[in-house]
Amino acid sequence: MNATSRTRLNQTPEWAALGKHREQLGSTHLRQLFADDPARGTGYTLRVGDLYLDYSKHLVTDETLALLRELAAATDVAGLRDAMFRGDKINTTEDRAVLHTALRAPRGAVIEVDGENVVPAVHAVLDKMAAFSDRVRSGEWTGHTGKPIKNIVNIGIGGSDLGPAMAYEVLRSFTDRSLTFRFVSNVDGADLHEAVHDLDPAETLFVIASKTFTTIETITNATSARDWLLTGLRAGQDAVAKHFVALSTNADKVAGFGIDTANMFEFWDWVGGRYSYDSAIGLSLMIAIGPDRFREMLDGFHLVDEHFRTAPAEENAPLLLGLLGVWYGAFFDAQSHAVLPYSHYLSKFTAYLQQLDMESNGKSVDRDGNPVDWQTGPVVWGTPGTNGQHAYYQLIHQGTKVIPADFIGFAQPVDDLLPGLVAQHDLLMANFFAQTQALAFGRTPDEVRAEGVPEELVAHKTFRGNHPTTTILADRLTPSVLGQLIALYEHKVFVQGAVWNIDSFDQWGVELGKVLAKKIEPVLTGDEGAEGAGEQLDSSTAALVTAYRELRDR
Ligand code: F6P
């Protein structure tokens, strides 16, 4: 089915059937659903690779799931999925293929874009990254003064930062701890300052990560980093070659910046920024964990790609997770989705998913440019448990909002945890299980009274329950498991975009702010000759700019 021939989502019979079903479900409680089906806790589960996925604590029945799958069939999710894997240009507003799945395809695979098999080029870049990583890790790659590299500073923003920064944190226990890694993204000079102020330039390598190599934050920070390096080394431009490498699709701009294109690691326009950390954008991560671990991570991605591509709808985890999100957004008016990992190493995981999900599905027109009148992507948020329990979980438990949540936990702590700390893992996981239990089943007024609570406090101590959660449990947090998790979420986001009939792979919504900032900057700096100088500002912005200049120049 092509986009233009598609019936509007909320006018399909499948949508109407779901609406009717939602009315019938009414306020049916999870307590009831569990009582009706004693096997629900084992039946509503899936296994994908190393991931055990429990969706029993969702406000769904067999009928709900069947109706949701019918919606997926009616909106041809499988057709769009196959088109993506095939290399069709499904990012229609940018006329691009969407082939992050090719980044983790095995060497022998054949995936064509414009008639050319892209897999050999993917592996050629991976091999080049591996050779470079090995040289840095072994100390063979030396800086301008002959000292080995000890510090790696990744400069990038958005997809050129969040992925490698997140994965570095997640896989810390697999990293070479003799090397220091820093990730700089913000154009606020404080970010670069904090990253480099205690480093020796002679031992520092800058990895400039930018798909376009035009992003103002990255180029500004890269320029400042180059100044810092050359000043610190008291060296000329020729020192750049040993201390700067680039990850980009834009060789001309890389060369223009002064980086030798021999030290450029390439990727392609069919890799979206937020889908790119398993491409050359992962170079810092590969230096940290080594090429073998990086390849294990890619294999984890590929495992879930294959699952998504081939598993029947009833057992297809990304399809299920995507449809559950559609269900809550459309029929429960859920506005947000919490991702709550019970692993300290996943501290940047949700921030990474924010870009993946919100930049992909934060859209309000369909593929044909018509306004949608159904909910699209949710606000994605969350931080690791148990910290959140002592902060915002109150609102999830007893507030007025419907907040579906994912809980992610691991059976074993990482390998190199100090022996005395291993015992804390059971306490962490006891909290993990307790939270989804409390959210699902709550505590009734009668149960509260039975505990002897005075009547005037009963309402306050009652937990409504019935809050939907997914639990994802894995044995250990390994590179492969990280790849599996990320691919699971990538394809979940894909499913939702397909159902909602939006282009999940463009990001026009980030453009306006960039254009306006470019016009405002000369007003702040007083650069009369710059493009946009003299432009009329609205009265609020004009007054704010005046106040800023007065305060700044006092
Ligand atoms: O402005 C949004 C965005 O284009 C993201 O999609 C992307 O990940 C980020 O900026 C960085 O872009 P680049 O890698 O081209 O510097």
Residues whose N, C-alpha, C, O or C-beta is under 5 A from the ligand:
A	BS01	F6P	I157 G158 G159 S160 A209 S210 K211 T212 F213 T215 T218 G273 R274 Q507 V510
